[in-house]
């Protein structure tokens, strides 16, 4: 059962750390939500894993304050430090790190033994069902695929009944096929588990698919923090200057067009058509629209193969990573979009804040 907003707020995470190493300084002061998935996102070396290790108590720092709700786990000013084994958290690393001499079932039982029986909130049966590993229980880790091993590692972390789950790039060591295998299970964690997750990644696709909240790290500092939709639509962040710039939109299946094998997705800003989906009407989905796949027009095109046309208002412009292009932030009845167009087109169309235009979406990438 999902947490109420009040309950989630009561166990929000306050994290202030300063770690000073030669050539690198982590200096963050964050207030993270106590529900859903928070992505710690940034390039390699930005401080994502260091921050996660600090929260776990595996890395000590200076000027530290860490609280989970009203429980203080670390406070350097008071000389307070709760060791890792006493923090009610689960940790999933890039490598599964299963005990090779134990079966899958024995690995899970080992994780559960860390928790007193009276404090167990997640049963082994629930963890096994959630990760779809019932058929693997008698197997040895050496006989599992990379994706299977990582699913077992996640189930073992859940078997400790954590109040906070830390995941350090859990898909980084997997090939594309194995990533696609495990992503649906991570989505189940998001949808069905009330345990808040801190998820380290440098993959925009993973963040777009899984996260509710984003912390963007750069050179040891948090340069942006907020809800996924609004943060990805900002034009003042380094991520906006790459080819991955774009937005994520929450929608629901509206109806199916059997003649043309299309599905209509409805959202606050309008509707889009995508290739036929198996989900029933009413099912919620996420989709992603890259800025490079959005073009603009002054009027609604009548003779075009582009079927997804939305009335929008221009809210802001910014330089792109090349002088030939401009990034344009758009508002579609409350839903933000970003378009990447040439500077020449921008001038010829007279694109400026306040302009009413039509957004032509060439490609919709479903995140499911």
Backbone torsions as a table, in degrees:
resi	resn	phi	psi	omega
1	UNK	NA	134.6	-177.5
2	UNK	-71.2	149.7	177.2
3	UNK	-72.3	146.4	170.1
4	UNK	-71.7	156.7	177.3
5	UNK	-55.4	-37.6	-179.3
6	UNK	-66.5	-41.5	179.7
7	UNK	-67.3	-39.0	178.4
8	UNK	-64.2	-41.6	179.9
9	UNK	-64.0	-33.6	-178.1
10	UNK	-67.8	-20.2	178.3
11	UNK	-122.2	34.4	174.7
12	UNK	-66.2	164.0	-173.0
13	UNK	-110.9	121.1	174.0
14	UNK	-104.3	119.8	-174.1
15	UNK	-132.4	110.9	175.3
16	UNK	-123.6	119.4	-177.6
17	UNK	-137.2	143.2	166.1
18	UNK	-132.3	119.8	177.4
19	UNK	-121.2	119.6	-174.0
20	UNK	-112.9	104.6	176.6
21	UNK	-114.9	158.4	174.0
22	UNK	-58.3	118.9	178.2
23	UNK	85.5	-3.9	179.7
24	UNK	-153.2	136.8	176.1
25	UNK	-131.8	125.4	170.4
26	UNK	-97.8	122.1	-177.8
27	UNK	-141.6	96.7	-175.7
28	UNK	-133.1	152.2	174.8
29	UNK	-142.3	100.9	-168.7
30	UNK	-122.4	148.5	169.6
31	UNK	-122.3	104.0	-172.4
32	UNK	-103.3	146.1	-178.4
33	UNK	-68.1	150.2	179.4
34	UNK	-93.8	26.8	177.5
35	UNK	-150.3	158.1	175.7
36	UNK	72.1	-163.7	-177.6
37	UNK	-109.9	122.2	173.4
38	UNK	-103.7	120.5	179.4
39	UNK	-91.4	128.5	169.3
40	UNK	-95.9	107.1	-165.7
41	UNK	-120.1	142.3	177.3
42	UNK	163.9	171.4	-179.6
43	UNK	-70.3	165.8	175.6
44	UNK	-57.7	135.4	-179.8
45	UNK	86.9	5.6	-177.8
46	UNK	-81.8	-13.8	177.8
47	UNK	110.6	9.2	-175.7
48	UNK	-61.8	-54.6	-177.4
49	UNK	-67.6	-36.6	177.3
50	UNK	-60.4	-43.2	178.1
51	UNK	-62.6	-43.4	-179.8
52	UNK	-63.2	-41.1	179.3
53	UNK	-65.7	-35.0	175.9
54	UNK	-63.5	-44.1	-180.0
55	UNK	-64.1	-34.7	178.8
56	UNK	-76.1	-14.6	-176.0
57	UNK	86.1	11.4	179.1
58	UNK	-86.6	-14.4	179.7
59	UNK	-131.8	126.5	178.2
60	UNK	-93.0	151.0	179.1
61	UNK	-140.5	-173.9	176.1
62	UNK	-108.9	159.2	178.4
63	UNK	49.0	57.5	-172.6
64	UNK	-106.6	136.9	167.2
65	UNK	-144.5	122.5	-179.9
66	UNK	-134.1	121.7	179.6
67	UNK	-135.0	138.9	174.4
68	UNK	-111.7	102.6	-170.8
69	UNK	64.3	-127.8	179.5
70	UNK	-96.6	9.9	176.8
71	UNK	-97.3	121.4	178.5
72	UNK	-92.0	121.3	-180.0
73	UNK	-94.5	-24.7	-178.2
74	UNK	-157.9	135.3	177.5
75	UNK	-153.7	104.9	-176.1
76	UNK	-65.7	-31.1	-178.8
77	UNK	-65.9	-29.1	-179.7
78	UNK	-102.2	0.0	-177.7
79	UNK	68.6	27.1	-177.1
80	UNK	-98.3	129.9	176.7
81	UNK	-147.8	112.5	174.6
82	UNK	-87.7	119.1	-177.0
83	UNK	-64.6	160.5	-174.4
84	UNK	-54.1	-43.7	-174.1
85	UNK	-69.2	-11.9	177.9
86	UNK	-103.8	0.2	176.0
87	UNK	-89.5	129.9	-176.3
88	UNK	-78.8	69.8	-177.9
89	UNK	-134.9	157.3	172.3
90	UNK	-112.6	147.7	-175.8
91	UNK	-131.3	124.1	176.9
92	UNK	-114.5	120.7	-176.8
93	UNK	-93.3	175.2	177.1
94	UNK	-61.4	-41.1	176.3
95	UNK	-97.6	141.7	-174.5
96	UNK	-63.4	-34.9	176.8
97	UNK	53.4	45.9	175.3
98	UNK	-79.1	154.7	176.0
99	UNK	-73.2	116.1	-173.1
100	UNK	-67.2	-23.9	-176.6
101	UNK	-88.6	-0.5	179.4
102	UNK	-111.6	149.7	173.1
103	UNK	-72.1	172.9	176.8
104	UNK	-58.5	-46.5	-179.7
105	UNK	-60.4	-40.3	-179.9
106	UNK	-70.2	-34.9	174.3
107	UNK	-61.3	-42.5	179.6
108	UNK	-67.1	-41.8	179.7
109	UNK	-63.9	-35.8	177.4
110	UNK	-61.0	-42.8	178.5
111	UNK	-63.5	-41.1	-177.9
112	UNK	-67.1	-30.6	-178.3
113	UNK	-65.2	-15.6	177.4
114	UNK	-68.5	-17.3	-171.7
115	UNK	-114.5	132.0	176.1
116	UNK	-60.2	145.7	-176.0
117	UNK	-56.1	-36.8	-177.9
118	UNK	-71.9	-14.5	-177.5
119	UNK	-106.0	4.5	-177.6
120	UNK	-77.8	119.3	-179.4
121	UNK	-109.7	-17.8	177.9
122	UNK	-120.5	118.7	180.0
123	UNK	-78.8	156.3	175.2
124	UNK	-59.6	-38.8	-179.2
125	UNK	-61.8	-41.2	179.8
126	UNK	-66.5	-41.5	179.6
127	UNK	-65.0	-41.3	179.4
128	UNK	-63.5	-44.6	-179.2
129	UNK	-66.6	-41.8	-177.3
130	UNK	-61.9	-37.4	-177.9
131	UNK	-96.4	-0.7	176.2
132	UNK	61.4	45.4	-175.1
133	UNK	-118.5	16.7	-178.5
134	UNK	-56.4	-36.5	-178.1
135	UNK	-77.3	-3.8	-177.6
136	UNK	-103.2	-3.2	-167.8
137	UNK	-58.3	-33.7	-177.9
138	UNK	-89.4	-0.4	-175.1
139	UNK	-84.9	156.0	172.7
140	UNK	-89.6	148.0	-179.2
141	UNK	-53.9	-33.5	-177.7
142	UNK	-64.8	-18.7	-178.2
143	UNK	-95.1	1.8	-176.3
144	UNK	-96.5	153.2	171.4
145	UNK	-75.3	168.5	179.2
146	UNK	-59.8	-41.8	178.8
147	UNK	-66.1	-39.0	178.3
148	UNK	-65.6	-42.8	178.9
149	UNK	-60.2	-40.9	-178.0
150	UNK	-70.4	-34.5	175.4
151	UNK	-64.4	-38.5	176.6
152	UNK	-65.8	-40.2	179.1
153	UNK	-62.3	-39.0	177.9
154	UNK	-67.2	-42.9	178.4
155	UNK	-61.9	-38.5	178.7
156	UNK	-64.7	-39.5	177.1
157	UNK	-64.0	-39.2	178.8
158	UNK	-69.1	-29.3	-179.1
159	UNK	-65.1	-17.0	176.1
160	UNK	-81.7	4.1	-178.4
161	UNK	51.7	54.6	-176.3
162	UNK	-71.3	150.5	170.9
163	UNK	-92.4	-10.4	177.0
164	UNK	-147.6	132.4	-179.5
165	UNK	-112.5	123.7	178.7
166	UNK	-105.7	129.5	-178.9
167	UNK	-129.0	115.9	-176.0
168	UNK	-102.3	92.8	-179.3
169	UNK	44.3	60.9	-174.6
170	UNK	-66.5	-13.5	-179.8
171	UNK	-104.9	-1.4	-171.8
172	UNK	-62.5	-32.4	-176.2
173	UNK	-89.1	3.1	-175.3
174	UNK	-102.7	149.0	173.8
175	UNK	-76.8	173.3	-173.3
176	UNK	-59.3	-40.7	-179.2
177	UNK	-63.0	-43.2	-179.3
178	UNK	-70.1	-33.6	176.0
179	UNK	-61.8	-45.4	179.3
180	UNK	-65.0	-27.6	177.9
181	UNK	-69.3	-38.9	-172.0
182	UNK	-92.9	-22.6	-177.6
183	UNK	-56.9	-42.0	177.6
184	UNK	-59.2	-31.8	178.4
185	UNK	-72.4	-35.7	174.9
186	UNK	-65.8	-35.4	175.9
187	UNK	-65.6	-34.4	176.9
188	UNK	-65.0	-38.9	175.5
189	UNK	-57.7	-44.6	-179.3
190	UNK	-62.3	-43.7	-172.3
191	UNK	-81.9	-31.6	-168.1
192	UNK	-113.1	-12.5	-174.6
193	UNK	-107.6	137.1	179.8
194	UNK	-90.0	-0.7	179.2
195	UNK	-74.5	123.3	176.7
196	UNK	-65.7	146.1	-176.0
197	UNK	-123.3	132.1	167.8
198	UNK	-104.2	118.2	-168.4
199	UNK	-120.0	112.1	179.1
200	UNK	-85.4	131.7	178.8
201	UNK	-160.2	151.9	168.3
202	UNK	-116.7	15.6	-179.9
203	UNK	-100.6	113.6	177.8
204	UNK	-58.6	-33.8	-179.3
205	UNK	-66.9	-42.1	177.8
206	UNK	-63.5	-44.7	179.8
207	UNK	-60.8	-46.6	-178.7
208	UNK	-61.9	-34.6	-175.1
209	UNK	-81.3	-33.1	-169.0
210	UNK	-110.3	-30.6	-165.2
211	UNK	-83.6	151.9	168.6
212	UNK	-106.9	-31.6	-174.7
213	UNK	-132.5	146.4	-176.5
214	UNK	-130.7	135.2	167.9
215	UNK	-115.9	117.8	179.7
216	UNK	-95.7	117.9	-179.1
217	UNK	-104.8	141.9	177.2
218	UNK	-149.7	119.9	179.2
219	UNK	51.4	44.6	173.8
220	UNK	81.8	5.9	-179.8
221	UNK	-127.0	148.1	176.4
222	UNK	-86.0	107.0	-177.0
223	UNK	-92.7	-8.5	175.1
224	UNK	-161.3	148.7	178.3
225	UNK	-154.7	134.9	178.4
226	UNK	166.3	-173.7	177.3
227	UNK	-61.4	149.4	-175.6
228	UNK	-55.3	-50.7	-173.1
229	UNK	-61.2	-51.1	-176.7
230	UNK	-69.1	-36.7	-178.0
231	UNK	-67.6	-43.5	-179.9
232	UNK	-67.0	-24.0	-178.2
233	UNK	-86.9	-2.4	179.2
234	UNK	-71.5	143.5	-178.9
235	UNK	-98.0	-5.9	-174.2
236	UNK	-100.1	13.6	-177.6
237	UNK	-109.5	150.6	179.9
238	UNK	-56.5	-34.5	180.0
239	UNK	-62.2	-27.0	-178.9
240	UNK	-70.5	-16.9	-175.5
241	UNK	-92.8	2.1	-179.7
242	UNK	-100.4	175.7	179.9
243	UNK	-70.8	-10.4	-179.2
244	UNK	-89.7	1.0	-178.8
245	UNK	-56.8	140.2	-179.9
246	UNK	166.3	-173.4	-177.0
247	UNK	-127.5	162.1	173.3
248	UNK	-115.5	135.7	-176.9
249	UNK	-125.7	132.4	174.7
250	UNK	-87.8	129.6	-178.1
251	UNK	-140.2	176.0	172.0
252	UNK	-134.6	151.6	179.9
253	UNK	-66.6	123.0	-179.1
254	UNK	-92.1	-53.4	-178.2
255	UNK	-164.7	165.5	178.5
256	UNK	-114.0	140.5	174.7
257	UNK	-106.9	98.2	-174.1
258	UNK	-68.9	-29.1	-178.4
259	UNK	-64.7	-44.4	-176.9
260	UNK	-104.2	6.0	177.2
261	UNK	57.2	49.3	-179.6
262	UNK	-124.0	157.7	174.7
263	UNK	-125.7	135.4	177.3
264	UNK	-94.3	128.9	175.3
265	UNK	-108.2	128.4	-179.1
266	UNK	-104.3	139.4	176.0
267	UNK	-149.2	177.5	-173.0
268	UNK	-59.4	-32.2	-176.1
269	UNK	-89.9	-1.2	-179.3
270	UNK	144.4	-136.3	-179.5
271	UNK	-152.4	153.9	176.3
272	UNK	-133.6	155.6	175.7
273	UNK	-106.3	136.2	178.1
274	UNK	-133.5	168.8	176.1
275	UNK	-57.6	147.5	-174.1
276	UNK	-46.9	128.1	179.5
277	UNK	-106.8	152.0	179.7
278	UNK	-80.9	-15.9	-174.8
279	UNK	-69.0	146.7	179.2
280	UNK	-75.9	153.6	175.2
281	UNK	-52.5	138.6	-177.6
282	UNK	100.3	-20.4	-179.7
283	UNK	-69.2	135.1	-179.5
284	UNK	-86.4	138.4	179.2
285	UNK	-138.0	158.5	170.6
286	UNK	-108.0	143.4	169.4
287	UNK	-136.1	157.6	-175.8
288	UNK	-118.7	138.1	176.5
289	UNK	-122.8	112.8	177.7
290	UNK	-74.7	145.3	179.3
291	UNK	-59.7	-33.7	-179.5
292	UNK	-67.0	-16.9	-178.0
293	UNK	-100.2	12.8	178.7
294	UNK	-117.7	123.1	173.1
295	UNK	-113.8	165.3	-175.0
296	UNK	-123.2	149.2	176.1
297	UNK	-142.9	151.3	178.7
298	UNK	-74.5	-28.3	-179.9
299	UNK	-134.8	163.4	-178.3
300	UNK	-71.4	121.1	-178.6
301	UNK	-69.6	136.6	179.7
302	UNK	-98.3	-37.7	-177.1
303	UNK	-110.4	86.5	-178.3
304	UNK	-151.7	150.2	175.8
305	UNK	-84.0	-8.9	178.6
306	UNK	-79.8	117.9	-175.4
307	UNK	-92.7	-18.4	-176.3
308	UNK	-98.1	97.8	-177.2
309	UNK	-122.0	127.2	-176.6
310	UNK	-128.5	133.7	172.4
311	UNK	-71.7	132.5	-175.6
312	UNK	-139.6	164.5	173.0
313	UNK	-121.7	133.1	178.1
314	UNK	-72.6	129.8	179.8
315	UNK	-113.0	-24.6	-178.8
316	UNK	-165.5	156.5	174.4
317	UNK	-128.8	151.5	177.0
318	UNK	-152.2	155.0	175.2
319	UNK	-66.9	144.4	174.1
320	UNK	-91.7	-169.6	-178.3
321	UNK	-82.0	0.8	174.3
322	UNK	-135.7	141.2	-177.4
323	UNK	-64.8	-12.5	-180.0
324	UNK	-79.3	-14.7	-174.2
325	UNK	-121.6	158.8	177.1
326	UNK	-131.7	142.2	173.1
327	UNK	-98.7	133.8	-176.9
328	UNK	-123.5	121.7	175.0
329	UNK	-90.1	136.3	-174.3
330	UNK	-126.2	154.0	175.2
331	UNK	-119.1	118.9	176.9
332	UNK	-109.6	85.4	179.7
333	UNK	51.2	43.4	177.5
334	UNK	99.9	-13.0	177.4
335	UNK	-97.7	122.3	-179.8
336	UNK	-76.7	143.6	171.8
337	UNK	-131.9	159.9	173.9
338	UNK	-131.1	133.3	176.3
339	UNK	-116.2	141.9	173.5
340	UNK	-112.3	110.7	-177.4
341	UNK	-127.3	166.4	178.1
342	UNK	-73.7	151.7	177.6
343	UNK	-62.6	-33.2	178.2
344	UNK	-62.7	-46.7	178.2
345	UNK	-63.2	-38.6	179.3
346	UNK	-58.8	-45.2	-179.3
347	UNK	-70.3	-42.3	-177.4
348	UNK	-66.0	-34.7	179.6
349	UNK	-85.3	-11.2	-177.9
350	UNK	66.9	39.5	-178.5
351	UNK	-68.9	126.0	-179.4
352	UNK	-156.1	155.4	177.8
353	UNK	-52.2	133.7	-179.2
354	UNK	98.0	-15.0	-179.2
355	UNK	-67.5	138.0	171.5
356	UNK	-90.7	127.1	-176.2
357	UNK	-142.5	180.0	174.3
358	UNK	-117.4	128.2	174.4
359	UNK	-91.5	129.2	179.4
360	UNK	-110.6	110.9	-174.5
361	UNK	-97.7	112.0	-175.1
362	UNK	-77.6	-35.4	-176.4
363	UNK	-141.2	134.5	173.9
364	UNK	-115.0	121.6	180.0
365	UNK	-99.3	110.0	179.5
366	UNK	-76.0	135.2	-178.5
367	UNK	-102.7	73.4	-179.3
368	UNK	-158.1	NA	NA
